[in-house]
Amino acid sequence: MEGRLLLKNCAVFRADGRVRHGMAVVVEEGIIRRVAPDSEVPVLPGDWEVACRGRLVAPGLVDCHSHLVNGQLLPPNGDFLLRQPRSRLERMRGVANLLDAGDVEVLTRFAAARALLDGVTLVIDHLSCPSDVSGGLDAQARAAEALGLRLVASHSTHSLDGAAKAEAQADANADFVRRHRGHPRVRGALGFHASYTCEDALLSRIARLREELNAPLVFHLAENEDDLSTTYATHGRRVVPRLDALGLLGPHAIAGYPRAVERAEAERLAASGTFVALTPRASRALERVGDSAEGPLSSLHLVGLGTGGHGSLQEELNAALVGMLHLARSGRMPDLDDSLAHLFISGPAELCTRLYGLPSGGVDEGSIADLVVYDAIPAADPETGYSPFLLGQLVPARVAWTLVHGRVCVREGQLLGHDYVDLARDAAAALARVWSRARLGT
């Protein structure tokens, strides 16, 4: 949009639990230009004024690991969740092999709409579309551009269909990264599925491509005990040491599903600068026993939340709270509220800044204008501005406005320029076509 966007009379969120009431936020050219008391910011001719009426303005949410398309292909019903990990993998592979670029675009549009309506402004996606990697990634880019979502797209390449196909998929993924370098919202990342599904030759090639392109890298990290045992039996190392030796860890790496990571390995991940995306709700559903998040949670400055393509980040935050309470009560997490704020806001903000090179994660002058207006008016102590459990107030609150790079994508709870029901109808038809090819009903 041209001109300025003014959020008037709003309560400005701070990750430390404080709010500033009666504020105005000026957005121009995708950047927050000014944050000041409302009376000091007049509306000028040509401005788009948003009357917040005291509602809370917060930074947009980041889904640090998602499967926008593949998460819709096999909904997590009882039959799927009760299968062994290998059986789940084979079923997911079988359906993903039947995707085409048209399916990917329709399903991404619907998933992007749901994300924006939940206040998510950036998604790190891990697509599996082995029959047409290039077409699938391009389709995701078109869908994200149409809806306005900030997207980093990668492909979940593996070696299970042979070395030649794996090499071709990695090269197609690399071409997508090259084509979208420098785009203001849609970027490419290299990707592979997981240690136990990838041969050394493929991972070495991806490591070389990453070095050549200076690109982010998305993968699953020790996603289950099968990953751990298969990696050790085949390569004589646990997952984290193997990926480290191949040069796949570091500030460029975004590792999802760290379900079988020990504390010492978490420390190695932190030392390398690897960003870890936790999915506590999804992990509890998929794992047979226990909660394996303690290791990654020991290095909170490099951790954020992802959905894995199922549910919302708000649900993941609630699941994280339950797991972190156990650690806090045993003395292994001294400040629970700060840890939750980092997991939900500060850690993902660091990831966004790494990927786009601009300050993010705050309603601050100079930060990118990825913002959400919530239908919530927080009560706060008048002297300190502190609002108890401010994050908890966001979970049930409706998203009223979502802005990505200054562009209004959701206005008063409705998608701007798109009809949600139409998108849902198109996605249902696409899923029916895929399921028919896969004969899921038989």
N, C-alpha and C positions, 0 to 999 in steps of 0.2 A: 504494500500500500504506500501511497505518497503522503507526505505531511506527517504530523505527529499524532501519536496515540496517547491519550491522557487517562490514566486510572485515577479518578478523583475520590477523595474522602475514603481512603482504604486503611486497613491495618496491615502493616508490613511485617512479614515473618522474619525471625532470626533463628538460626539453628540452635542457639543457646537457650531457647525457651522464652525469649523476650519478644514483645511486639511493640510497634510504634503506631499509635492510633492517630487519625486525622491527617494522614499523609497523602501526597500525590506522587505518582510515578510517571515520568515522561519517557516515551519510547520513540525512537527515530532511527531509521536505517538499520533495524535489527538489533539495536543496542539500547540499554537503559542509559539515557542521557542525564536524567536528574531525578533525585529522590529528595523531597523537601516537604515541609508543612503545607497543607492544602491551600492555605490562604496566600502563600507566596507563589503559587503557580496558576496564573490566569489562563483561561481558555482563549486561544487566538483564532482568528478566521482560518478555516481549513483544517482545524484540529478535529479528531474523532474522540469525543469525550465519552468515557465509560463511567457511569455513576455507580460506584461500588457500595455506597451507603454503609460504610463501616465494615464491609466484608474483608476477609483475610486474603492478602496477596502473597503467594509463596513461589519459590522456584519450581519449575516443571520437574516431574519425576523422570528418572532414568531406569529403564528396564535393561539391566546389565547383561542379561542372557535370555534370549527368547527364541521361540520357533513359531513365528507368526503364521506360517502356512502349515507346517508339519504337525503343530500342536492341534490343528483342527481335524487332521486326517483320521486319527485314532483317538477319539475321546477316552479319557481314563475311566472306563467302566470296570466293574468287578472282574469280568472275564480277562480283560487286558492286564489289570494290576496284579492278579493272582498268578500270572504266568512267570516262569523263570526269566531272568534277564536276557538270555540268548534267544528265547522264544519271542520276547517282546521286540528285540532288535530285528529278528528276521521278519516279523510281521510289519514293522515300520518300514523296513527296506522294500518289502514287496509292494506296499502301497505307494511309497515315494517314487518307485521306478515307473509308475503309471501317470505321474504328473506331467502336464505340458505347460508351456509358458502362459497360455490363456487361463488355465486353472490357477496358476500362481498369482497372476495379476488380480483376478477376482477375489481370491482368498486373502491376499495382502491388503486390498482396499478395505475389506470388512474388518480385518484384524487391526489395521491402522485406525479406523474409525473408533473401535472399542477402546484402543489405547488412549486416543485423544480425549474421549469422553471420561476416561478415568484420570485425566491430568498428566498422562505420560507424554513427554515431548521428545524424548530420544529413546530409540530401541536399538540394541545390538542384536542383530538377527543371525541365525545359523540355519540356512536353508539347505534342504536335501532335495535336489531335483536332478538326479544323475543322467536322465535322458536328454536334458537340454540345459546345461549349467549356464551358458551365456544367455540364452533366452529367458531362463528363470530369474536370474539376477537383474537383467534389464527390466523385466516385468515388475519386479519389486521396486526398482527405482522409479518407474513411471507411476506406480500406485502411491508411493510415499510422496512424490512430487505433487500429485493431484490432490491428496488430502492435506498436505502441508507438514507431515510428520518428519522429524529429523531421524535419519536411518543410517546405520552402518551395517552393510549387508556382506555376508560371507557364505561360502559353500562348505557343507559338511562332507568333504572328500574322504574316501577310505580305500583300502586295498582289497576289499573282499570280492570285487569283480575282476581282479587282475591288474597287473602293473600298467598295461597300455591305457586302459580306461582311467585309472587313477591319474596318470600323467596328463592325459587330455583334460580331465576335470580341473586339475591344479592350474594348468595353463589358461583355461577359460576363465577361471576365477581371477588369475593375475591380470588378464586383459580387462576385466571389469574394473579392477582397482585402477589401472592406468586411465581408463576412460572417465572415471569420476574423481580424479584427483583435483582437489581445490573447490569442489562444488560446495555452496554455502550450507546445504542441508544433507544431501545424500552422498555418502562416501562408501568406498569399498574396503573390505578387509580380506586377507587370505584366511582360509579355514581348513581344518581337518576334523574328522569325527572324534577319535579317541586313540589312545596309545595301543589298545589291544586289537584295533581294527586296521592299523596302519603299519606297513613294513618300513624298515630303516630307509630304503631307497626313496620312498615317497616323502617321508619326513625330512630327509636331507635335502630333497629338491625344494620342498616348501620353505625350508630354512634359507636356502640360497635365494629364492624368489623374494622372501621377506627382506633380506639384506639388500637386494638390488632395488626393491621398490620403496624401502623404508616404510612398510605398511604395517598396520595392526594385524594381529593374528588371533583367531577365535577357535577354541577347541574345548572338549570335555576333559576334565582332569580327574583321573582316578574315580570314574563315575560309579563304580560298584566293585564288589569283591571279585567278580569275573574279570573285570579290567585288570585288577591288581594281580590275580593269580596267573592269568594268561600272559601278561607282560613279563612276569618273573620267570615263568616256565619257558618262554620263547627267547627272551633276551637277557635273562640272568640279572635283572635289575627291577626295582620297584618303579612305579610310573614317574614320580617326580625326578629321581636321578637320571632315568633314561631320557626324558625330555630335556633336562638340563644339559646332558652330555651332547645332545644333538643341536643345541643352540636355540631351543624353542621357548625358553623362558626369558623374561626381561620386561622392561617398561612397555614394550610393544604388545605383550601377551595379555589376552583376556580369557581367563580360564573358568569355565562353568562346571557345575556339578562336582565340587571337591568332596566326595562322600567317603573316600578312603585315604585320608591324608593325616599323617601323624604330626605331632607338635613340631618335631625337628624339621620335617619337610615344610611345614607352614613357615617356619623361620627362614628356610632357604628361599621359599617363594617371596617372602617379604624382602629379603636381602637382594634378590634379583630385580625387584620392582614389578613383579608380575601382579596384575590385578585379578582378584578372585571374586567371582559372582556366585553368591549363595542362593539356593532355592529351598529354604527350609520346609515349606509346605509340601512342595513336590517331592522332596527327599523322603519325608515321613511317609508319603503314600507309596513310594516305589521301593523303599528299603524293607527287607524282611525283619530286621531287628535294629533297635537302638537309634541314636542320634549321633551322627558323625561330624557335627559342625564345630566341635571344640577346637580342633587344630587350626582351621582357618580363622576362627574368631580370636585367636591369640595375636593376630596381626591386623588390627582393625583399620589401620590407615590405608590399606590397599584392598578393601572389601566393600562390596555393594550387594544389592538384592536384584535377583532376576525372577521371572515368572516361569521360564521354561515353556512358554506358550500356553499355559493353563492358569486360569484365575487372574487375580489382580495383584499389584504390588502392595496394596493395602492388606490383602489377605496374607501375603508373605511376611509383612511387618508383624502382624499378629502372631504368626507361627514363630518368627524369630524371637519375639518377646518371651514366649513360653520356654524356648530352648535356652535363652540367655538368663532367665530367672534362675535356672538350675545352676549355671556357672556363678552367678552373682551370690547366691545363697551359700555356695561352697567357698567363697572368697577368691574365686579365679577371675572375677570381672568387677573391679572396684566401683565403677560408676556406670550403672545400667542405663540411665537416661542419656548420658553423653554417647555411650556406645550405640544405642539405638539411633540417635540423631546422625551419627557418623555413617552407620550402615544405610540409612534411608536417604540422607541428603549429602553430607560432606564427601564421603567416599565416591559416590556416583558423580558428584560435581568435579572431583579431581579427574575422573575418567573422561568426562566430557571435555574438560580443558585440555587434556592430553590429545584428544582426537581432533579438536577444532582450533586449538591454539588461542582461545579467548577465555577470559574469566567467566565462570558459571557457578551456579549453585546458590546464588544469593540475590536479593533484591537490592542491588548496589549499583551505583553509577559506574559505567564502563563494562558491566557484565552483559552477556548476551541476553536478549529479551525472550527467554523461554520461561513463561510465567503462567500461573494458574490463579484464578480468582475463585475462592470457595464460598459456598453459601454457609458461612460460619462467621460469627462475630465473637472473637475470643475475649473472655474476661481476663483482666490483668491487674496486678498490683499497681496502683497509680504512682508509687514512688520509684519502683524498680523496673516496671514494665514486664515483670515475670508473669507468665501464664502457665500454671502447672499442667504438665503432660500435654504440651501443645501438639505434638505429633499425634497423640491419641485423639485429639479433636478433629484431625483431618480425616481419619479413617472412615467415619460415618458421614462426613459432610459431602454434599453434592458438589460436583464441579460445575461452576457457572460459566466461566470463560477459560479457554486455553489458547495461549499465544506461543507460536514457535518462530523464532528469529523475527519477532515483531509482527508476524502475520496472525490474524485472528482465525483460528480453526474451529473453535466452539464458542458460541455466543448464547448466553443464558440457557445453557444446557442442551443446545441444539447445534448439530454440525452446520457449518457455514458452507453453502454451495452444494451440499449433498444430502440425500434423504437416507437416513439410517435403515429404514425398513427396506428400501430398494436394495441397498448394499447387502443386507441380510438375506433377502430373497435370492439375489444373484449367487451369494456364497453357498446357500443351501442347494441350489441347482448344480453348482460346480462339484460340491461334495457328492451329490447323488450320481453324477457322471463318473467320478473317480471310484466310488464304492461299487458301481455297477461293473466297471472294468475289473476291479479286484474281487468281485463276487463275494463281498463280505456277508451277504445275506444267506450264503449257502454253507 
